[in-house]
Amino acid sequence: MRKRIWLGLLMILAVATVTGWNWYSQQMQSTAPPAEVTAAGESQAWGQNGNDTMANITSKTAAQPPINAPAIPREQLLSHIKALDFERYTQYDRQRVREYISQSLTGWGWTPQLQEFDTGINLWAQREGTDKDAGAILVAAHYDSVAGSPGADDNATGVATVLEVARLLGNRKTPRALWVAFFDEEELGLRGSLAFNSGNLPLKELRGVIVMDMIGFACHTSGCQQYPKGLPITPPGDKGDFLAVVGDMEHLPLLKTFERNATPSVPPIVTLPVPLKGMMMPDVLRSDHAPFWYSGIGAVLVTDTANLRTPHYHQASDRLATLDRDFFAGSAQLVMNATTALLESTESLASPRAAGSQ
């Protein structure tokens, strides 16, 4: 099965190489000059001449309040981080995490399901929407850590946020269904999300996927934020005080949902639309959103940029004490805002040109 999905990825890359660049160039011609999105919905132009290509970076309208999005209590987020304050690398410790997640979901009325693969186990659950034609939104995070690290940011922050989305939105009646998933063995090569995409789950129901991978660290000193080599945009600055949201060009409305719901209570966000499924920027394929791109499903990665910012990446020091609690709470709230808006909408999340080509 794994050979099949990797062959599929190679085929898609080949097609994208031949036909994708022309579509991307046309799409970018209709995109406004890139800008930085502030938490208050104000925008400042990125770059000096408006010609930066891998753009975006702002909502064209002021941020709008989300539709009845519940507020996430900070103490609930931190309680999850404390409960997961241990290395999640061995099979025994990953089983401890699954037990915590399963017990939490069951207590809130969900029915957790296990998806076993090779050496790991994914955990997922779903609740139905009121409109069967509206599809579903998946909110997900990986729950494993590397050996020697308790992974408070990587990725207990993501797990905690998914749990709060499940707790607060599990009983809400919305047109779209809500799925939640917790992937195993991301640190060993995205094994969990690859298995999720290559299994027998009804992924055709998914209209959009939100993946979180490290959303709790900020740095505020000059020079603390780094960027991948060859980034074809002018960076927003050398301080790591923003949240990055990375999405595929074929599903721009999904990405723009985050811009529209960037309220004053959340960190500044930078949204990056990626063409050609990341073929030209391998650094944007390092987390569990990538397999969904290659399954043709719109997905975004929400991240604090990981090792490009935090000195605690994959270290024993990645603990609750080194998180920026205000930043983490705001990041989680942005995900809640966007998830609520997506669940209560039935509009297509495919870009017009991409939708027209299907």
C-alpha positions in Angstrom: 0.0 0.0 0.0 2.8 2.4 0.8 4.4 1.7 -2.6 1.1 2.6 -4.2 0.9 6.0 -2.5 4.5 6.9 -3.2 4.0 6.0 -6.9 1.0 8.2 -6.9 3.0 11.1 -5.5 5.6 10.7 -8.2 3.0 10.7 -10.9 1.4 13.8 -9.5 4.8 15.5 -9.4 5.4 14.6 -13.0 2.1 16.0 -14.1 2.6 19.2 -12.0 6.0 19.7 -13.6 4.5 19.7 -17.1 1.2 21.5 -16.6 1.2 23.2 -13.2 3.5 26.1 -13.7 1.3 27.8 -16.4 -1.8 27.5 -14.1 0.2 28.9 -11.2 1.5 31.9 -13.2 -2.0 32.8 -14.3 -3.3 32.4 -10.8 -0.6 34.7 -9.4 -1.4 37.4 -12.0 -4.8 37.8 -10.3 -3.4 37.8 -6.8 -3.1 41.1 -4.9 0.5 42.2 -4.0 1.6 40.3 -0.9 1.2 41.8 2.5 1.6 40.9 6.2 -1.6 40.3 8.1 -1.8 41.8 11.5 -4.0 40.4 14.3 -6.3 43.4 13.9 -6.8 42.8 10.2 -4.6 45.6 9.1 -2.1 45.0 6.3 1.3 46.2 5.3 2.9 45.5 1.9 5.6 42.9 1.8 8.5 43.7 -0.4 9.4 46.9 -2.1 7.9 46.5 -5.6 4.9 44.2 -5.2 6.4 41.5 -7.4 7.1 38.9 -4.7 5.7 35.7 -6.2 4.9 33.1 -3.6 2.6 35.5 -2.1 -0.2 36.4 -0.2 0.0 37.5 2.8 -3.1 39.3 3.6 -6.8 39.4 3.7 -8.2 41.9 1.3 -10.8 42.9 3.8 -10.6 43.7 7.5 -10.9 40.6 9.7 -14.4 39.6 10.6 -15.6 38.1 13.9 -16.0 34.4 13.6 -19.5 32.9 13.7 -20.1 32.1 17.3 -16.7 30.6 17.8 -16.3 29.4 21.4 -13.4 30.7 23.5 -10.9 28.2 24.5 -10.1 28.4 28.2 -6.3 28.7 28.7 -6.4 26.5 31.7 -7.8 23.7 29.6 -5.1 23.9 27.0 -2.4 23.9 29.7 -4.0 20.9 31.5 -3.5 18.9 28.3 0.1 19.9 28.0 0.7 18.9 31.6 -1.0 15.5 31.0 1.3 14.9 28.1 4.5 16.0 29.8 6.5 12.9 29.0 8.5 11.5 26.1 6.1 10.0 23.5 8.5 7.9 21.5 8.3 4.3 22.8 5.3 2.1 22.0 4.4 2.1 25.7 4.4 5.9 26.0 2.5 6.3 22.8 -0.1 4.0 24.2 -0.4 6.2 27.2 -1.1 9.1 24.9 -3.8 7.2 23.1 -5.4 6.3 26.3 -5.5 9.9 27.4 -7.0 11.0 24.1 -9.5 8.2 24.0 -10.7 8.8 27.5 -11.1 12.5 26.9 -13.0 12.0 23.6 -15.3 9.3 25.1 -16.1 11.6 28.1 -17.2 14.3 25.6 -19.5 11.9 23.7 -17.2 10.9 20.8 -16.6 7.4 19.7 -12.8 7.1 19.1 -11.6 4.7 16.4 -8.1 3.2 15.9 -6.4 2.8 12.6 -3.5 0.4 12.8 -0.6 0.5 10.4 2.8 -1.3 10.3 4.4 -0.1 13.6 1.9 2.7 14.6 -1.7 3.5 15.4 -3.7 6.5 14.4 -6.7 7.6 16.5 -9.7 9.5 14.9 -13.3 10.2 15.5 -16.2 12.0 13.7 -19.5 13.6 14.3 -22.1 14.2 11.6 -23.2 17.5 10.1 -26.7 18.5 9.3 -26.1 18.7 5.5 -24.8 15.5 4.0 -23.7 17.3 0.8 -21.6 19.8 2.7 -18.8 17.3 3.5 -16.5 17.4 6.5 -13.6 19.3 8.0 -10.7 17.4 9.6 -8.7 19.0 12.4 -5.5 17.0 13.2 -2.1 16.8 14.9 0.6 14.2 15.5 1.0 12.9 19.0 4.4 11.3 19.0 7.7 13.0 19.9 11.3 12.2 19.3 13.4 10.3 21.7 14.7 12.4 24.6 12.1 15.2 24.2 8.8 15.6 26.0 7.6 17.7 23.0 5.5 20.3 24.7 5.5 22.4 21.5 6.2 19.5 19.2 3.5 18.5 19.3 1.5 18.6 22.6 0.3 22.1 21.6 -1.3 20.6 18.5 -2.9 17.7 20.3 -4.2 20.0 23.0 -5.9 22.3 20.4 -7.5 19.4 18.6 -8.8 18.1 21.9 -10.4 21.5 22.7 -11.9 21.7 19.2 -13.5 18.3 19.9 -14.7 19.3 23.4 -16.2 22.6 22.4 -17.6 21.7 18.9 -18.5 18.1 19.4 -22.1 18.7 20.2 -22.6 21.7 17.9 -25.0 21.4 15.0 -23.3 22.6 11.8 -23.8 21.9 8.1 -20.4 20.3 7.8 -19.3 17.2 9.8 -16.3 17.5 12.1 -13.5 14.9 12.1 -10.6 14.9 14.5 -7.4 12.8 14.1 -4.2 12.2 16.0 -1.4 10.8 13.9 1.3 8.4 15.0 4.9 8.4 13.9 5.0 11.7 12.2 8.6 12.1 13.5 9.6 8.9 11.6 8.5 10.2 8.2 4.8 11.2 8.3 3.9 7.5 8.6 0.6 8.1 10.4 -0.8 10.6 7.9 0.4 8.6 4.9 -1.4 5.6 6.3 -4.5 7.7 7.0 -4.5 8.7 3.3 -3.8 5.2 1.9 -6.3 3.4 4.1 -10.0 2.7 3.5 -11.5 5.7 5.2 -14.1 7.8 3.4 -11.7 10.7 2.6 -13.9 11.8 -0.3 -16.1 13.5 2.3 -13.3 15.8 3.4 -13.6 19.4 2.1 -10.6 20.8 4.1 -8.0 19.7 6.6 -6.3 21.7 9.3 -3.0 20.3 10.6 -1.2 21.8 13.6 2.5 21.1 14.2 4.1 23.3 16.9 2.0 26.4 17.6 3.2 27.5 21.1 6.6 29.2 20.8 7.4 32.8 20.0 10.6 34.8 20.2 10.8 38.6 20.3 14.4 39.5 19.9 16.0 40.6 16.7 17.5 37.8 14.7 15.6 35.0 16.5 13.5 34.0 13.4 15.1 32.3 10.4 13.7 31.3 7.0 14.3 28.5 4.5 16.9 29.2 1.9 15.5 30.4 -1.4 12.3 31.7 0.1 10.8 33.7 -2.9 9.3 36.4 -0.7 10.6 39.2 1.4 10.4 37.8 5.0 8.1 39.7 7.4 10.9 40.4 9.8 13.6 38.8 12.0 11.4 38.3 15.1 9.4 35.2 15.6 6.1 36.7 16.8 3.8 35.5 14.1 1.9 32.3 13.3 2.4 30.8 9.8 -0.4 29.2 7.9 0.7 27.3 4.8 -1.8 26.0 2.2 -2.0 24.8 -1.3 -2.8 27.1 -4.2 -5.6 24.8 -5.4 -7.6 25.6 -2.2 -7.1 29.3 -1.5 -10.5 29.8 0.1 -9.4 27.5 2.9 -6.3 29.6 3.5 -8.3 32.8 3.4 -10.6 31.6 6.1 -7.7 32.0 8.5 -7.2 35.6 7.3 -10.8 36.5 7.8 -10.8 35.1 11.3 -7.6 36.7 12.5 -9.1 38.7 15.3 -7.2 41.0 17.7 -7.0 38.2 20.3 -4.8 36.0 18.1 -1.1 36.5 17.0 -0.3 38.2 13.7 -0.5 35.6 10.9 1.4 35.1 7.7 -0.4 32.9 5.1 1.7 31.3 2.4 -0.1 29.7 -0.6 2.2 27.1 -2.2 2.0 26.1 -5.9 2.7 22.8 -7.4 2.0 20.9 -4.2 5.3 22.1 -2.7 7.5 20.5 -5.4 9.6 23.7 -5.6 9.8 24.2 -1.8 10.5 20.9 0.0 10.6 22.6 3.3 6.8 23.1 3.2 6.3 19.3 3.0 7.7 18.3 6.4 4.4 17.7 8.2 1.2 15.8 8.1 -0.7 18.2 5.7 1.5 17.0 2.8 -0.1 13.6 2.1 -3.5 15.3 1.9 -2.1 17.6 -0.9 -1.1 14.6 -2.8 -4.5 13.0 -2.3 -6.1 16.1 -3.9 -7.6 17.3 -0.5 -7.1 20.9 0.5 -5.0 21.2 3.7 -3.3 23.9 5.7 -0.4 23.6 8.1 -0.5 25.9 11.1 2.9 26.3 12.7 5.2 28.6 14.7 7.9 27.6 12.1 9.5 25.0 14.4 13.4 24.8 14.2 13.5 28.1 12.2 12.6 29.8 15.5 12.8 27.7 18.6 16.1 26.6 20.2 14.1 23.8 22.0 13.3 21.9 18.8 13.7 18.1 19.5 15.4 18.9 22.8 14.8 17.9 26.4 14.0 21.6 27.0 10.8 21.5 24.9 8.6 21.8 28.0 5.7 23.8 29.2 8.0 26.3 30.9 9.6 27.2 27.5 6.2 27.9 25.8 4.9 31.4 25.2 1.5 30.9 26.9 -0.1 34.0 25.4 1.1 33.1 21.9 -0.1 29.5 22.3 -3.6 30.5 23.6 -4.0 32.9 20.7 -2.8 30.3 18.1 -5.3 27.8 19.4 -8.1 30.4 19.3 -7.3 31.2 15.7 -7.7 27.5 14.8 -11.0 27.4 16.7 -12.2 30.5 14.9 -11.4 29.1 11.5 -12.7 25.7 12.2 -16.1 27.1 13.4 -16.4 29.3 10.3 -15.6 26.3 8.0 -18.1 24.0 9.7 -20.9 26.6 9.5 -20.2 27.3 5.8 -21.1 25.2 2.7 -19.1 27.2 0.2 -16.5 25.5 -1.9 -13.0 25.6 -0.6 -11.4 24.9 -4.0 -9.8 27.8 -6.0 -12.0 28.8 -9.0 -9.4 27.7 -11.6 -8.8 24.4 -9.8 -12.5 23.8 -9.4 -13.1 24.5 -13.0 -10.5 22.0 -14.1 -12.1 19.1 -12.2 
